[in-house]
Amino acid sequence: MRNMLPTDHKQSRDRYCLSRLKPLLQGWLSASD
């Protein structure tokens, strides 16, 4: 099952997701200003 993955893999996946979302969030925040 996917929720049985080790935590280090989850952390690396979360860090990857954050690295993808951060530019989008920054662009959205700068556009909304």
Secondary structure by P-SEA (a helix, b strand, c coil): ccccccaaaaaaaaaaaaaaaaaaaaaaaaaac
